[in-house]
Amino acid sequence: MAQGGQGPLLRPACSADHAALIAILRETFRDTWAPQMRPEAIEHYDIETRSAGYVETSAAAFVVAELDGKIAGFIHWAGDFVHALHVSATARRSGVGRALMEMAEREIRQAGLGRVRLETDTFNGPSQALYRALGYREIDRYPDIEYDPDITTVLLEKLL
């Protein structure tokens, strides 16, 4: 999974990565989702417990991206659905997200699946721009029941 050249090193996550993965989840929650959420929804969400629980139960399926020996982001998918793509603030717009998505698309295609699906929220312009640049199209919209039902989730799809 390693990438040549100046791009990030992509590799499976390991238990030594857990603290860095939790930190990225907390950071992206604070700077991407929390500013869009109602205060009561933020309180209810409990990012500390959810981040640690998600990493504990799912990190074995994550692929991480390293830049200069540090975890810069990760991706998690199952079947044809990308459950998470998170990139640290210091690594955004460096090609980490694109490298992770392109690697996941290759793996999904090699598994014999004909599409990739994922969700983002209407307020997350940077993620939507990345997905559009990679050829994704919107196929549905609905309330974001995970974070805050006042937020709208966008379902995107790319045919492989």
C-alpha positions in Angstrom: 0.0 0.0 0.0 3.0 2.3 0.3 3.0 5.2 -2.2 6.2 6.2 -4.1 7.5 9.7 -4.6 6.5 12.5 -2.3 3.0 11.3 -1.4 2.0 9.9 1.9 2.9 6.4 3.0 -0.3 4.3 3.2 -0.5 1.3 5.5 -2.8 -0.7 7.6 -3.5 0.8 11.1 -1.9 -0.9 14.1 -2.6 -0.7 17.8 0.3 1.8 18.2 -1.7 4.2 16.1 -4.8 4.4 18.3 -3.9 7.6 20.2 -3.2 9.4 17.0 -6.4 8.2 15.4 -8.5 9.3 18.3 -6.7 12.7 18.2 -7.6 13.1 14.5 -11.2 12.2 15.2 -11.5 14.7 18.0 -9.8 17.4 15.9 -12.0 16.9 12.9 -15.1 16.9 15.1 -14.1 20.1 16.8 -13.2 22.0 13.7 -15.6 20.6 11.1 -18.8 19.3 12.8 -19.1 21.1 16.1 -19.3 24.6 14.6 -22.4 23.5 12.7 -24.2 21.7 15.5 -26.6 22.9 18.2 -25.0 23.0 21.7 -27.3 20.3 23.0 -26.4 18.0 20.1 -22.7 18.6 20.8 -23.3 17.7 24.5 -25.2 14.6 23.5 -22.7 13.4 21.0 -19.8 12.8 23.6 -16.9 12.8 21.1 -14.4 11.4 23.7 -16.3 8.2 24.2 -17.4 7.8 20.6 -13.9 8.4 19.2 -12.2 5.9 21.5 -15.0 3.3 20.9 -14.8 3.7 17.2 -11.1 3.3 17.1 -11.2 0.3 19.5 -13.8 -1.6 17.5 -12.9 -0.6 13.9 -9.2 0.4 13.6 -8.2 -3.0 12.4 -10.0 -2.1 9.1 -8.4 1.4 8.8 -5.7 2.4 6.4 -3.6 5.3 7.7 -1.6 7.8 5.8 1.8 8.9 7.2 3.6 12.2 6.3 7.0 12.6 7.8 6.5 9.7 10.1 3.3 11.0 11.6 -0.3 9.9 11.1 -1.9 12.5 8.9 -5.2 10.8 8.2 -7.1 7.5 7.7 -9.8 5.9 5.8 -12.3 3.1 6.7 -14.5 1.3 4.3 -16.4 -2.0 4.1 -17.8 -3.4 0.9 -18.6 -0.5 -1.3 -19.2 2.1 1.4 -16.6 4.5 2.8 -17.5 4.9 6.5 -14.8 7.5 7.3 -12.2 9.7 5.8 -10.4 12.0 8.2 -7.3 14.1 7.6 -5.6 16.2 10.3 -5.8 19.9 9.9 -2.0 20.2 9.3 -2.2 17.7 6.4 -5.3 19.0 4.6 -4.8 20.1 1.0 -1.6 18.0 0.9 -3.0 15.1 -1.2 -3.6 12.8 1.8 -7.4 12.6 1.4 -7.0 12.0 -2.4 -4.4 9.3 -1.9 -6.5 7.5 0.6 -9.7 7.7 -1.5 -7.9 6.5 -4.7 -6.4 3.6 -2.8 -9.8 2.6 -1.4 -11.4 2.9 -4.8 -8.7 0.5 -6.3 -9.3 -2.0 -3.5 -13.1 -1.8 -3.9 -12.7 -2.3 -7.7 -10.4 -5.2 -7.2 -13.0 -6.8 -4.9 -15.3 -6.8 -7.9 -17.6 -4.1 -6.7 -18.9 -1.6 -9.3 -19.4 1.5 -7.2 -18.2 3.4 -4.1 -20.7 5.2 -1.9 -20.1 7.6 1.0 -21.7 10.4 3.0 -20.8 13.9 3.8 -22.7 16.9 5.1 -24.0 19.9 3.2 -21.8 22.3 5.2 -18.6 20.4 4.5 -17.5 22.2 1.3 -13.9 20.9 1.3 -14.9 17.3 1.4 -17.6 17.8 -1.3 -15.0 19.5 -3.5 -12.6 16.5 -3.1 -15.3 14.0 -3.9 -16.5 16.0 -6.9 -12.9 16.2 -8.2 -12.7 12.4 -7.9 -15.9 11.9 -9.9 -18.6 11.4 -7.2 -22.2 12.5 -7.8 -25.0 13.2 -5.3 -27.7 10.6 -5.2 -29.6 11.5 -2.0 -30.0 13.9 0.9 -31.5 13.2 4.4 -31.2 14.4 8.1 -27.9 13.6 9.8 -29.2 11.4 12.7 -25.7 10.6 13.9 -24.6 14.2 14.7 -27.6 16.5 14.6 -30.9 16.0 12.7 -30.9 19.7 11.8 -27.9 19.0 9.6 -28.4 17.5 6.1 -26.3 14.5 5.0 -25.4 14.1 1.3 -25.1 10.6 -0.1 -22.5 10.4 -3.0 -21.7 7.7 -5.4 -19.0 6.9 -8.0 -19.3 4.2 -10.5 -16.1 2.3 -11.0 
